[in-house]
Amino acid sequence: MPESQDEHPARNTKLAHGLSRALWKPLTVTLPPPIFLLSFLLLGFCFLLFPIQNKENNSISPLISESQLPSLHTTFPKLPTDSSPNMSNEQTFIAIKPDGVQRGLVGPIVSRFENRGFKLVAIKLVSPSKDHLESHYADLKGKPFFDGLIQYMLSGPICAMVWEGRDAVKTGRTILGATNPLASAPGTIRGDFAIDVGRNVCHGSDSVENAKKEIALWFEPKDLINWTSAQFNWIYEKA
């Protein structure tokens, strides 16, 4: 006689639980080892970088144009040439007087101009003659302090320089500070290194016209070095 389901409820319950576990058992997926994934990634990257041959015209063409891969190219600033018509090349004459040389201030003063971004095109240590100095200070001849000024400038070597850059004359005077060191702002050369107007460490051209005259007086054309600074585009936005 066949058995009814009601007669064996315990067996039916076990079968139901077994079926439920089978249906809800999590699906396990076996992934390939990481080395295979890395190989596929490298292969895909090679297809992006290296060109393939076009069978129709036997030409070589990249899968992706350069404009689509801007991150693979680094753009460096274009350096100007010395013949650039708009290059900032105003020049000024700067001299470190005998007191500045004797006090070892040549290095710090040169650093002030270099750190500001100006380019050194000529420098020399000289002991000029009295006639040379009188020509340099010809506009002050007849002043009560003229003779003392000449003697002061003859007292030791002078470091003569030519600096080049945008507004070199005006900015150079600002870097030097006021003629009277006591009136010079802190941070300027005279404001930091001088006290007495008769020992004011340095000289700077007061106009573009005078700068040209002073440069011609102290240097020959062959002494001015025409060179391109690698820092140009890091200092000037526009030439």
N, CA and C of each residue as an Amber inpcrd file, in Angstrom:
protein
   717
   0.8550000  -1.1870000   0.0000000   0.0000000   0.0000000   0.0000000
   0.8910000   1.2380000   0.0000000   0.7290000   2.2030000  -0.9430000
   1.6080000   3.3980000  -1.0200000   1.4790000   4.2740000   0.1910000
   2.6080000   4.8470000   0.5520000   2.6320000   5.7120000   1.7250000
   2.2340000   7.1160000   1.3500000   1.4530000   7.7710000   2.1810000
   1.0440000   9.1830000   1.9310000   2.1010000  10.1240000   2.4900000
   2.1170000  11.3410000   1.9480000   3.0630000  12.3440000   2.4120000
   2.8190000  12.7100000   3.8620000   1.5730000  12.6390000   4.3030000
   1.2640000  13.0340000   5.6800000   1.8010000  12.0340000   6.6790000
   2.0530000  10.8060000   6.2170000   2.5010000   9.7960000   7.1440000
   3.9750000   9.9610000   7.4990000   4.7660000  10.6590000   6.6310000
   6.1940000  10.8390000   6.8880000   6.5640000  12.3180000   6.7950000
   6.0620000  13.1070000   7.7030000   6.3570000  14.5630000   7.6590000
   7.8210000  14.8770000   7.9050000   8.5230000  14.0970000   8.6870000
   9.9380000  14.4040000   8.9830000  10.7820000  14.2630000   7.7410000
  10.5060000  13.1620000   6.9140000  11.2890000  12.9730000   5.7000000
  11.0280000  14.0730000   4.6990000   9.8090000  14.5130000   4.6230000
   9.4770000  15.5980000   3.6900000  10.1610000  16.8990000   4.0860000
  10.2650000  17.1480000   5.3600000  10.9190000  18.3790000   5.8370000
  12.4000000  18.3720000   5.4940000  13.0900000  17.2310000   5.6250000
  14.5050000  17.1290000   5.2960000  14.7350000  17.3690000   3.8200000
  13.8580000  16.8060000   2.9860000  13.9990000  17.0030000   1.5370000
  13.8370000  18.4760000   1.1650000  12.9190000  19.1350000   1.8280000
  12.6930000  20.5640000   1.5320000  13.8890000  21.4000000   1.9250000
  14.4420000  21.0880000   3.0990000  15.6200000  21.8580000   3.5340000
  16.8080000  21.6170000   2.6140000  17.0150000  20.3730000   2.1510000
  18.1230000  20.0670000   1.2410000  17.9760000  20.7900000  -0.0820000
  16.7600000  20.8420000  -0.5940000  16.5170000  21.5430000  -1.8570000
  16.7630000  23.0340000  -1.7160000  16.3630000  23.5910000  -0.5650000
  16.5600000  25.0350000  -0.3350000  18.0310000  25.3850000  -0.3020000
  18.8500000  24.5450000   0.3780000  20.2840000  24.8150000   0.4380000
  20.9230000  24.7140000  -0.9390000  20.4540000  23.8010000  -1.7430000
  21.0180000  23.6400000  -3.0890000  20.7170000  24.8450000  -3.9650000
  19.4810000  25.3740000  -3.8070000  19.0800000  26.5170000  -4.6360000
  19.7960000  27.7900000  -4.2320000  20.0700000  27.9910000  -2.9900000
  20.6570000  29.2410000  -2.4850000  22.1590000  29.1600000  -2.2630000
  22.7810000  28.1070000  -2.6800000  24.2400000  27.9820000  -2.5160000
  24.9420000  29.0370000  -3.3700000  25.8390000  29.8650000  -2.8340000
  26.4970000  30.9210000  -3.6140000  27.2820000  30.3560000  -4.7900000
  27.1990000  31.0830000  -5.8780000  27.9100000  30.6930000  -7.0830000
  29.3880000  31.0670000  -6.9560000  30.2730000  30.1440000  -7.1650000
  31.7120000  30.3790000  -7.0650000  32.3020000  30.4620000  -8.4550000
  32.9950000  31.6050000  -8.7430000  33.6230000  31.8150000 -10.0460000
  35.1370000  31.8160000  -9.8560000  35.8030000  31.0440000 -10.6340000
  37.2630000  30.9530000 -10.5460000  37.8890000  31.9330000 -11.5310000
  38.6220000  32.9410000 -11.0330000  39.2750000  33.9390000 -11.8690000
  40.6700000  33.4810000 -12.2560000  41.1230000  33.9170000 -13.4130000
  42.4980000  33.5320000 -13.8020000  43.5150000  34.1780000 -12.8790000
  44.6920000  33.6380000 -12.8080000  45.7470000  34.2280000 -11.9510000
  46.0290000  35.6690000 -12.3610000  46.4640000  36.5290000 -11.4330000
  46.7300000  37.9470000 -11.7470000  47.7350000  38.1340000 -12.8660000
  48.6580000  37.2120000 -13.0560000  49.6900000  37.3860000 -14.0870000
  49.0670000  37.4530000 -15.4710000  47.9460000  36.6720000 -15.6720000
  47.2830000  36.6990000 -16.9750000  46.5830000  38.0420000 -17.1930000
  45.9650000  38.5900000 -16.1590000  45.3260000  39.9060000 -16.2770000
  46.3590000  40.9660000 -16.6100000  47.5190000  40.9160000 -15.9750000
  48.5710000  41.8920000 -16.2480000  49.0520000  41.8000000 -17.6940000
  49.1280000  40.5610000 -18.2140000  49.5660000  40.3710000 -19.6010000
  48.5900000  41.0100000 -20.5690000  47.2800000  40.8350000 -20.3100000
  46.2760000  41.4470000 -21.1760000  46.3450000  42.9700000 -21.1340000
  46.5670000  43.5420000 -19.9380000  46.6650000  44.9950000 -19.8100000
  47.8720000  45.5170000 -20.5820000  49.0190000  44.8410000 -20.4740000
  50.2240000  45.2700000 -21.1900000  50.0320000  45.1800000 -22.6950000
  49.3450000  44.1270000 -23.1530000  49.0940000  43.9720000 -24.5800000
  48.2210000  45.1080000 -25.1040000  47.1840000  45.4630000 -24.3380000
  46.3280000  46.5740000 -24.7480000  47.0730000  47.8970000 -24.7770000
  47.9490000  48.1090000 -23.8040000  48.7240000  49.3580000 -23.7650000
  49.6750000  49.4510000 -24.9590000  50.2410000  48.3100000 -25.3860000
  51.1290000  48.3070000 -26.5520000  50.3750000  48.6800000 -27.8130000
  49.1170000  48.2290000 -27.9430000  48.3300000  48.6140000 -29.1070000
  48.0760000  50.1090000 -29.1460000  47.9890000  50.7450000 -27.9680000
  47.7610000  52.1940000 -27.9230000  49.0130000  52.9650000 -28.2970000
  50.1820000  52.4690000 -27.8770000  51.4230000  53.2200000 -28.0770000
  52.0410000  53.0130000 -29.4460000  52.0080000  51.7900000 -29.9520000
  52.7380000  51.4880000 -31.1750000  51.8030000  51.5220000 -32.3740000
  52.2660000  52.0800000 -33.4780000  51.4250000  52.1680000 -34.6700000
  51.2390000  50.8120000 -35.3180000  50.1710000  50.7080000 -36.1350000
  49.9070000  49.5020000 -36.9070000  49.9630000  49.8490000 -38.3750000
  50.1570000  48.8400000 -39.2290000  50.2950000  49.0830000 -40.6520000
  48.9400000  49.0870000 -41.3280000  48.7290000  50.0870000 -42.1570000
  47.5080000  50.2040000 -42.9400000  47.6770000  49.3650000 -44.1980000
  46.9140000  48.2800000 -44.3310000  47.1130000  47.3590000 -45.4330000
  46.7410000  47.9710000 -46.7740000  45.8840000  48.9740000 -46.8070000
  45.4290000  49.5500000 -48.0650000  46.5300000  50.3440000 -48.7490000
  47.2740000  51.1660000 -47.9930000  48.3120000  51.9900000 -48.6150000
  49.7000000  51.7280000 -48.0300000  49.8430000  50.6200000 -47.2610000
  51.1360000  50.2350000 -46.6860000  51.7760000  51.3550000 -45.8590000
  50.9790000  52.2350000 -45.3050000  51.4950000  53.3110000 -44.4740000
  51.3530000  52.9490000 -43.0180000  52.1060000  53.6290000 -42.1920000
  52.0570000  53.3920000 -40.7520000  51.2390000  54.5080000 -40.1090000
  50.2120000  54.1480000 -39.3590000  49.3660000  55.1560000 -38.7290000
  49.0500000  54.7170000 -37.3180000  49.0640000  55.6100000 -36.3760000
  48.7620000  55.2490000 -34.9850000  47.2800000  55.0190000 -34.7700000
  46.9690000  54.1770000 -33.8140000  45.5680000  53.9540000 -33.4750000
  44.9360000  55.2070000 -32.8910000  45.7320000  55.9740000 -32.1070000
  45.2280000  57.1830000 -31.4600000  46.1330000  58.3290000 -31.8480000
  45.5460000  59.4330000 -32.2630000  46.3320000  60.5800000 -32.6980000
  46.9790000  61.2660000 -31.5040000  47.9850000  62.0970000 -31.7820000
  48.6940000  62.7910000 -30.7030000  47.7670000  63.7020000 -29.9180000
  46.7880000  64.2870000 -30.6130000  45.8620000  65.2020000 -29.9250000
  45.0000000  64.4850000 -28.9130000  44.8640000  63.1510000 -29.0870000
  44.0520000  62.3850000 -28.1450000  44.8520000  61.9010000 -26.9440000
  46.1700000  62.0690000 -26.9900000  47.0170000  61.6260000 -25.8820000
  47.8730000  62.7680000 -25.3690000  47.2580000  63.8400000 -24.8670000
  48.0630000  64.9790000 -24.4050000  48.8960000  64.6500000 -23.1920000
  48.4680000  63.6660000 -22.4000000  49.1960000  63.3600000 -21.1680000
  50.5210000  62.6580000 -21.4420000  50.7280000  62.1450000 -22.6870000
  51.9650000  61.4540000 -23.0020000  53.0510000  62.3930000 -23.4790000
  52.7460000  63.6750000 -23.6040000  53.7100000  64.6380000 -24.1070000
  53.9190000  65.7400000 -23.0860000  55.1420000  66.1360000 -22.8840000
  55.4680000  67.2270000 -21.9630000  55.9360000  68.4210000 -22.7660000
  55.3260000  69.5710000 -22.5400000  55.6790000  70.7870000 -23.2650000
  56.6220000  71.6250000 -22.4300000  57.8020000  71.9260000 -22.9510000
  58.7720000  72.7530000 -22.2660000  58.7490000  74.1520000 -22.8700000
  59.0240000  75.1840000 -22.0660000  59.0060000  76.5420000 -22.5990000
  60.0360000  76.7290000 -23.6910000  59.6610000  77.4670000 -24.7200000
  60.5630000  77.7480000 -25.8280000  61.4810000  78.8950000 -25.4610000
  62.7760000  78.6370000 -25.5240000  63.7450000  79.6640000 -25.1650000
  63.8790000  80.6670000 -26.2930000  63.9630000  81.9660000 -25.9660000
  64.1310000  82.9690000 -27.0080000  65.5590000  82.9570000 -27.5290000
  65.7470000  83.4410000 -28.7310000  67.0880000  83.6230000 -29.2690000
  67.5200000  85.0510000 -29.0280000  68.8250000  85.2890000 -29.1030000
  69.3260000  86.6210000 -28.8410000  68.8770000  87.6340000 -29.8850000
  68.3670000  87.1280000 -31.0300000  67.9080000  88.0310000 -32.0780000
  66.4210000  88.3170000 -31.9950000  65.7530000  87.8410000 -30.9300000
  64.3240000  88.0870000 -30.7880000  64.0490000  89.5770000 -30.7230000
  63.1550000  90.1020000 -31.5830000  62.9370000  91.5460000 -31.6400000
  62.2920000  92.1130000 -30.3920000  61.5260000  91.3080000 -29.6570000
  60.8140000  91.8210000 -28.4870000  61.4720000  91.4170000 -27.1740000
  62.7100000  90.9420000 -27.2310000  63.3870000  90.4800000 -26.0190000
  63.6960000  91.6550000 -25.1060000  63.4580000  91.4710000 -23.8230000
  63.7250000  92.5330000 -22.8490000  65.2290000  92.6370000 -22.6470000
  65.8410000  93.6600000 -23.2300000  67.3030000  93.7610000 -23.1890000
  67.8000000  95.1360000 -22.7700000  67.0060000  95.8600000 -21.9590000
  67.4970000  97.1360000 -21.4460000  68.6720000  96.8700000 -20.5110000
  69.6990000  97.6850000 -20.6150000  70.9070000  97.4840000 -19.8180000
  71.1550000  98.6720000 -18.8930000  71.7510000  98.3750000 -17.7590000
  72.1170000  99.4180000 -16.8050000  73.5300000  99.1580000 -16.2780000
  74.1890000 100.2490000 -15.8820000  75.5370000 100.1380000 -15.3230000
  75.4450000 100.1890000 -13.8040000  76.0200000  99.1980000 -13.1640000
  76.0650000  99.1220000 -11.6960000  77.5230000  98.9780000 -11.2790000
  77.9560000  99.7880000 -10.3170000  79.3300000  99.7010000  -9.8110000
  79.3050000  99.5280000  -8.2990000  80.0810000  98.5800000  -7.8190000
  80.2620000  98.4200000  -6.3720000  81.4970000  99.2310000  -6.0070000
  81.3130000 100.2280000  -5.1890000  82.3710000 101.1800000  -4.8630000
  83.4280000 100.5440000  -3.9520000  84.5570000 101.2460000  -3.7470000
  85.6430000 100.6570000  -2.9480000  85.2170000 100.1490000  -1.5780000
  84.3000000 100.8610000  -0.8960000  83.8830000 100.3870000   0.4250000
  83.1180000  99.0660000   0.3230000  82.3110000  98.9060000  -0.7190000
  81.5830000  97.6490000  -0.8990000  82.5080000  96.4950000  -1.2090000
  83.5380000  96.7530000  -2.0180000  84.5040000  95.6990000  -2.3450000
  85.3050000  95.3160000  -1.0970000  85.7880000  96.3290000  -0.3670000
  86.5910000  96.0720000   0.8330000  85.8000000  95.3140000   1.9000000
  84.5110000  95.5290000   1.9510000  83.6810000  94.8790000   2.9700000
  83.1760000  93.5010000   2.5260000  83.5790000  93.0590000   1.3500000
  83.1710000  91.7330000   0.8810000  81.7190000  91.6440000   0.4710000
  81.1800000  92.7210000  -0.1030000  79.7640000  92.7490000  -0.4560000
  79.4960000  92.4670000  -1.9370000  80.5450000  92.1110000  -2.6860000
  80.3370000  91.8510000  -4.1110000  79.3430000  90.7050000  -4.3090000
  79.5580000  89.6060000  -3.6090000  78.6650000  88.4530000  -3.7400000
  77.2220000  88.7560000  -3.3820000  76.9660000  89.3360000  -2.1930000
  75.5820000  89.6520000  -1.8290000  74.9000000  90.6120000  -2.8010000
  75.6470000  91.5880000  -3.3230000  75.0350000  92.5470000  -4.2480000
  74.7250000  91.8740000  -5.5800000  75.6380000  91.0590000  -6.0750000
  75.3720000  90.3180000  -7.3050000  74.1430000  89.4240000  -7.1270000
  74.0340000  88.8000000  -5.9620000  72.8970000  87.9170000  -5.6980000
  71.5760000  88.6660000  -5.7300000  71.5540000  89.9050000  -5.2730000
  70.3130000  90.6900000  -5.2830000  69.7820000  90.8310000  -6.7170000
  70.6660000  91.1280000  -7.6450000  70.2450000  91.3060000  -9.0390000
  69.9100000  89.9660000  -9.6920000  70.6910000  88.9440000  -9.4010000
  70.3940000  87.6250000  -9.9690000  69.0720000  87.0840000  -9.4440000
  68.8500000  87.2220000  -8.1430000  67.6160000  86.7050000  -7.5600000
  66.3940000  87.4390000  -8.0770000  66.5580000  88.7040000  -8.4420000
  65.4310000  89.4600000  -8.9950000  65.1070000  89.0010000 -10.4200000
  66.0850000  88.4330000 -11.1050000  65.8450000  87.9220000 -12.4490000
  66.6430000  88.6010000 -13.5350000  67.5260000  89.5340000 -13.1810000
  68.3320000  90.2240000 -14.1910000  69.4980000  89.3460000 -14.6370000
  69.9720000  89.6320000 -15.8440000  71.0430000  88.8380000 -16.4450000
  72.3400000  89.6400000 -16.4610000  73.4100000  89.0400000 -15.9590000
  74.7190000  89.6830000 -15.9460000  75.3770000  89.5100000 -17.3140000
  75.7490000  90.6290000 -17.9440000  76.3720000  90.5480000 -19.2710000
  77.8200000  91.0210000 -19.2640000  78.2630000  91.6660000 -18.1660000
  79.6670000  92.0880000 -18.0630000  80.0060000  92.3670000 -16.6030000
  81.2280000  92.0080000 -16.2170000  81.6930000  92.2890000 -14.8560000
  83.2200000  92.2890000 -14.8550000  83.8070000  93.2140000 -14.1110000
  85.2630000  93.2420000 -13.9720000  85.6390000  94.0580000 -12.7440000
  86.7870000  93.7420000 -12.1750000  87.3310000  94.4710000 -11.0390000
  88.4260000  95.3940000 -11.5860000  88.2650000  96.6930000 -11.3540000
  89.1780000  97.6680000 -11.9690000  89.6280000  98.7180000 -10.9510000
  90.7400000  99.3430000 -11.2730000  91.2240000 100.5070000 -10.5280000
  91.3400000 101.6640000 -11.5240000  90.2740000 102.4030000 -11.7190000
  90.2600000 103.4480000 -12.7430000  91.1600000 104.6320000 -12.3830000
  91.5370000 105.3660000 -13.4040000  92.3660000 106.5520000 -13.1960000
  91.5140000 107.7300000 -12.7250000  92.2040000 108.7950000 -12.2910000
  91.4890000 109.9910000 -11.8610000  90.7220000 110.6080000 -13.0170000
  91.3200000 110.6500000 -14.1950000  90.6380000 111.2130000 -15.3620000
  89.3810000 110.4160000 -15.7030000  89.4940000 109.1170000 -15.5810000
  88.3400000 108.2560000 -15.8700000  87.1830000 108.5680000 -14.9180000
  87.4900000 108.7060000 -13.6420000  86.4500000 108.9860000 -12.6460000
  85.8690000 110.3890000 -12.8200000  86.7080000 111.3340000 -13.1810000
  86.2010000 112.6900000 -13.4210000  85.2700000 112.7140000 -14.6320000
  85.5440000 111.8880000 -15.6130000  84.6360000 111.7780000 -16.7600000
  83.3170000 111.1360000 -16.3300000  83.4060000 110.1530000 -15.4740000
  82.1910000 109.4690000 -15.0040000  81.2930000 110.4230000 -14.2080000
  81.9050000 111.2490000 -13.3500000  81.1410000 112.1720000 -12.5040000
  81.1850000 113.6060000 -13.0430000  81.2610000 113.7470000 -14.3610000
  81.3770000 115.0860000 -14.9640000  80.1950000 115.9840000 -14.6080000
  79.0170000 115.4200000 -14.4280000  77.8400000 116.2270000 -14.1040000
  77.8940000 116.7970000 -12.6880000  78.7770000 116.2540000 -11.8480000
  78.9080000 116.7440000 -10.4690000  80.1050000 117.6760000 -10.2850000
  80.8270000 117.9220000 -11.3420000  82.0000000 118.7890000 -11.2390000
  81.5640000 120.1960000 -10.8160000  82.2810000 120.7670000  -9.8610000
  81.9110000 122.0710000  -9.3110000  81.1700000 121.9620000  -7.9930000
  80.6940000 120.7540000  -7.6450000  80.0350000 120.5580000  -6.3520000
  81.0840000 120.5420000  -5.2440000  80.7330000 120.9920000  -4.0410000
  81.7020000 121.0410000  -2.9330000  82.3020000 119.6780000  -2.5890000
  81.5480000 118.6350000  -2.8090000  82.0190000 117.2910000  -2.4360000
  82.7190000 116.5720000  -3.5830000  82.9140000 117.2280000  -4.7040000
  83.4430000 116.5470000  -5.8940000  84.8470000 115.9640000  -5.6580000
  85.7560000 116.7750000  -5.1330000  87.1320000 116.2990000  -4.9150000
  87.1700000 115.1300000  -3.9380000  86.3710000 115.2330000  -2.8670000
  86.3240000 114.1300000  -1.8980000  85.7450000 112.8680000  -2.5190000
  84.7560000 113.0180000  -3.4010000  84.1610000 111.8730000  -4.0850000
  85.1930000 111.1600000  -4.9630000  85.9850000 111.9440000  -5.6800000
  86.9990000 111.3540000  -6.5470000  88.0540000 110.6130000  -5.7170000
  88.4900000 111.2130000  -4.6070000  89.4690000 110.5540000  -3.7500000
  88.9080000 109.2580000  -3.1580000  87.6450000 109.3070000  -2.7740000
  86.9820000 108.1100000  -2.2350000  86.9430000 106.9940000  -3.2860000
  86.6190000 107.3310000  -4.5380000  86.5330000 106.3220000  -5.5970000
  87.9200000 105.8060000  -6.0130000  88.9620000 106.5790000  -5.7080000
  90.3300000 106.1480000  -6.0080000  90.9470000 105.3030000  -4.8940000
  90.2340000 105.1610000  -3.7820000  90.8020000 104.5320000  -2.5890000
  90.9190000 103.0100000  -2.6790000  90.3380000 102.3900000  -3.6930000
  90.4000000 100.9280000  -3.7970000  89.7740000 100.4550000  -5.1000000
  89.8050000  99.1560000  -5.3470000  89.2210000  98.6290000  -6.5830000
  87.7050000  98.7950000  -6.6320000  87.1930000  98.8480000  -7.8360000
  85.7560000  99.0040000  -8.0860000  85.2880000  97.8120000  -8.9180000
  84.1530000  97.2680000  -8.5640000  83.5610000  96.1770000  -9.3380000
  82.5270000  96.7700000 -10.2860000  82.8560000  96.7950000 -11.5760000
  81.9640000  97.3720000 -12.5880000  81.1460000  96.2600000 -13.2430000
  79.8530000  96.5120000 -13.4340000  78.9670000  95.4800000 -13.9770000
  77.9580000  96.0870000 -14.9430000  77.4580000  95.2460000 -15.8320000
  76.3320000  95.5880000 -16.6900000  75.2760000  94.5080000 -16.5070000
  74.0690000  94.9660000 -16.1540000  72.9450000  94.0500000 -15.9680000
  71.8850000  94.3280000 -17.0240000  71.2020000  93.2700000 -17.4200000
  70.2270000  93.3700000 -18.5100000  68.8850000  92.7970000 -18.0810000
  67.7980000  93.4570000 -18.5290000  66.4560000  92.9660000 -18.2340000
  65.4290000  94.0690000 -18.4030000  64.1820000  93.7140000 -18.2380000
  63.1020000  94.6910000 -18.3990000  63.1860000  95.7720000 -17.3200000
  63.1640000  97.0360000 -17.7790000  63.2450000  98.1870000 -16.8730000
  64.4480000  98.0720000 -15.9410000  65.5690000  97.6480000 -16.5030000
  66.7610000  97.4120000 -15.6850000  67.2340000  98.6760000 -14.9800000
  67.1370000  99.8330000 -15.6390000  67.6260000 101.0770000 -15.0350000
  66.7710000 101.4590000 -13.8240000  65.4870000 101.5450000 -14.0360000
  64.5810000 101.9680000 -12.9570000  64.5820000 100.9610000 -11.8040000
  64.4780000  99.6850000 -12.1430000  64.4350000  98.6670000 -11.0940000
  65.7780000  98.5360000 -10.3970000  66.8620000  98.7280000 -11.1570000
  68.1880000  98.6860000 -10.5430000  68.3480000  99.7500000  -9.4760000
  67.8490000 100.9600000  -9.7560000  67.9090000 102.0340000  -8.7500000
  67.0740000 101.6780000  -7.5220000  65.9470000 101.0190000  -7.7490000
  65.1060000 100.6080000  -6.6180000  65.8150000  99.5750000  -5.7600000
  66.5200000  98.6380000  -6.4110000  67.2540000  97.6230000  -5.6590000
  68.3620000  98.2570000  -4.8300000  69.0360000  99.2870000  -5.3830000
  70.1100000  99.9640000  -4.6470000  69.5800000 100.7390000  -3.4560000
  68.4500000 101.4080000  -3.6130000  67.9110000 102.2510000  -2.5490000
  68.2730000 103.7040000  -2.7680000  67.8360000 104.5700000  -1.8680000
  68.0900000 106.0070000  -1.9800000  69.5800000 106.3020000  -1.8240000
  70.0170000 107.4370000  -2.4160000  71.4290000 107.8300000  -2.3370000
  71.8970000 107.9220000  -0.8930000  71.0410000 108.4730000  -0.0340000
  71.3300000 108.5330000   1.3930000  70.8630000 107.2360000   2.0420000
  71.7770000 106.4050000   2.5200000  71.3810000 105.1220000   3.1060000
  70.3650000 105.2440000   4.2330000  70.4130000 106.3330000   4.9860000
  69.4640000 106.4930000   6.0860000  68.0370000 106.6780000   5.5870000
  67.9040000 107.0700000   4.3240000  66.5760000 107.2260000   3.7300000
  66.1680000 106.0030000   2.9110000  67.0280000 105.0140000   2.8750000
  66.7610000 103.8120000   2.0850000  65.9160000 102.8230000   2.8750000
  64.9790000 102.1970000   2.1870000  64.0950000 101.2290000   2.8420000
  64.8450000  99.9480000   3.1680000  64.5030000  99.3090000   4.2750000
  65.0960000  97.9930000   4.5680000  64.7960000  97.0250000   3.4250000
  65.7520000  96.2090000   3.0930000  65.5800000  95.3010000   1.9620000
  66.3190000  95.7600000   0.7280000  66.6160000  97.0680000   0.6570000
  67.4550000  97.5660000  -0.4270000  68.9210000  97.3630000  -0.0450000
  69.8060000  97.4900000  -1.0360000  71.2260000  97.2740000  -0.7500000
  71.7480000  98.3100000   0.2340000  71.4880000  99.5780000  -0.0460000
  71.9660000 100.6230000   0.8700000  71.2210000 100.5850000   2.1950000
  69.9510000 100.2080000   2.1710000  69.1860000 100.1060000   3.4070000
  69.6780000  99.0040000   4.3150000  70.3200000  97.9930000   3.7180000
  70.8150000  96.8600000   4.5050000  72.3040000  96.9440000   4.8240000
  73.0860000  97.6190000   3.9450000  74.5400000  97.5410000   4.0810000
  75.2430000  98.8790000   4.2920000  74.5310000  99.9710000   4.3710000
  75.2090000 101.2710000   4.4710000  74.5000000 102.1890000   5.4640000
  75.2540000 103.2020000   5.9460000  74.7260000 104.1970000   6.8840000
  75.0170000 105.6050000   6.3960000  76.2700000 105.8500000   6.0050000
  76.7030000 107.2040000   5.6410000  76.5930000 107.4120000   4.1330000
  76.1320000 108.5900000   3.7080000  75.9890000 108.8800000   2.2910000
  77.3360000 108.8880000   1.5830000  78.4030000 109.1730000   2.3020000
  79.7420000 109.1630000   1.7200000  80.3330000 107.7790000   1.5960000
  79.6170000 106.7740000   2.0860000  80.0340000 105.3650000   1.9830000
  78.7860000 104.5490000   1.6500000  78.2020000 104.8690000   0.5110000
  76.9120000 104.2450000   0.1840000  77.0370000 103.0280000  -0.7400000
  78.2180000 102.4370000  -0.7800000  78.4640000 101.0780000  -1.2920000
  78.4140000 100.9290000  -2.8140000  77.4790000 101.5680000  -3.4910000
  77.2840000 101.2470000  -4.9040000  76.7750000 102.4390000  -5.7090000
  76.8770000 102.2860000  -7.0170000  76.3870000 103.2940000  -7.9580000
  75.5120000 102.6060000  -8.9990000  74.4710000 103.3120000  -9.4470000
  73.6100000 102.7760000 -10.5030000  73.1790000 103.8720000 -11.4480000
  73.0960000 103.5730000 -12.7280000  72.6740000 104.5640000 -13.7280000
  71.2830000 105.0920000 -13.3800000  71.0860000 106.4300000 -13.6060000
  69.8050000 107.0400000 -13.2580000  68.8830000 107.2340000 -14.4530000
  69.3240000 106.8790000 -15.6640000  68.4830000 106.9740000 -16.8580000
  69.0460000 106.0370000 -17.9190000  68.2120000 105.7180000 -18.8940000
  68.6530000 104.8330000 -19.9690000  69.7850000 105.4800000 -20.7590000
  69.6670000 106.8000000 -21.0030000  70.6940000 107.5180000 -21.7580000
  72.0360000 107.5040000 -21.0180000  72.0010000 107.7840000 -19.7130000
  73.2320000 107.7770000 -18.9270000  73.8080000 106.3660000 -18.8060000
  72.9310000 105.3690000 -18.7780000  73.4080000 103.9850000 -18.7180000
  74.2390000 103.6580000 -19.9570000  73.7750000 104.0920000 -21.1180000
  74.5190000 103.8320000 -22.3490000  75.8820000 104.5370000 -22.3200000
  75.9050000 105.7670000 -21.8200000  77.1730000 106.5120000 -21.7410000
  78.1430000 105.8430000 -20.7620000  77.6260000 105.4440000 -19.6070000
  78.4830000 104.8370000 -18.5920000  79.0070000 103.4690000 -19.0330000
  78.1450000 102.6960000 -19.6850000  78.5970000 101.3870000 -20.1770000
  79.7070000 101.5660000 -21.2100000  79.5330000 102.5500000 -22.0980000
  80.5530000 102.8110000 -23.1190000  81.8530000 103.3240000 -22.4940000
  81.7520000 104.0270000 -21.3500000  82.9420000 104.5470000 -20.6740000
  83.7220000 103.4390000 -19.9690000  83.0240000 102.5050000 -19.3950000
  83.6700000 101.4780000 -18.5700000  83.9600000 100.1820000 -19.3210000
  83.2720000  99.9350000 -20.4210000  83.4400000  98.6700000 -21.1390000
  83.5890000  98.9150000 -22.6380000  84.3200000  98.0330000 -23.2720000
  84.3530000  97.9880000 -24.7230000  83.2360000  97.0690000 -25.2060000
  82.7430000  97.2680000 -26.4320000  81.6450000  96.4170000 -26.9210000
  81.9290000  94.9280000 -26.8090000  83.1790000  94.5180000 -27.0260000
  83.5190000  93.0860000 -26.9620000  83.4270000  92.5220000 -25.5450000
  83.3770000  93.4110000 -24.5460000  83.2810000  92.9530000 -23.1570000
  81.8670000  92.5320000 -22.7740000  80.8730000  92.9660000 -23.5490000
  79.4710000  92.6520000 -23.2500000  79.1190000  91.3080000 -23.8800000
  78.8000000  90.3550000 -23.0500000  78.5230000  89.0000000 -23.5240000
  77.0520000  88.8690000 -23.9110000  76.8290000  88.4800000 -25.1550000
  75.4690000  88.2860000 -25.6590000  75.1040000  86.8140000 -25.5080000
  74.2630000  86.5060000 -24.5480000  73.9230000  85.1110000 -24.2820000
  72.4660000  84.9870000 -23.8830000  71.9490000  83.7780000 -23.9800000
  70.5390000  83.5050000 -23.6690000  70.4300000  82.8030000 -22.3280000
  69.6540000  83.3660000 -21.4280000  69.4570000  82.7660000 -20.1110000
  68.3980000  81.6700000 -20.1870000  68.7020000  80.5150000 -19.6030000
  67.7400000  79.4110000 -19.5760000  66.5280000  79.7350000 -18.7050000
  66.6330000  80.7860000 -17.8850000  65.5330000  81.1520000 -16.9870000
  64.5650000  82.1460000 -17.6070000  64.8200000  82.5750000 -18.8360000
  64.0590000  83.6810000 -19.4150000  62.5600000  83.4780000 -19.3110000
  62.0470000  82.3390000 -19.8010000  60.5940000  82.1040000 -19.8070000
  60.0270000  81.7840000 -18.4260000  60.9170000  81.5920000 -17.4490000
  60.4470000  81.4010000 -16.0810000  60.3930000  82.7350000 -15.3410000
  60.9240000  83.7830000 -15.9620000  60.9230000  85.1150000 -15.3470000
  59.9370000  86.0420000 -16.0410000  59.9020000  85.9710000 -17.3810000
  59.0190000  86.8430000 -18.1520000  57.8690000  86.0440000 -18.7600000
  56.6590000  86.5690000 -18.6060000  55.5040000  85.9470000 -19.2550000
  55.5340000  86.2070000 -20.7540000  55.9220000  87.4320000 -21.1120000
  56.0360000  87.8230000 -22.5110000  57.3750000  88.5340000 -22.7090000
  57.9590000  88.3330000 -23.8810000  59.2370000  88.9660000 -24.1740000
  59.0810000  90.4590000 -24.2870000
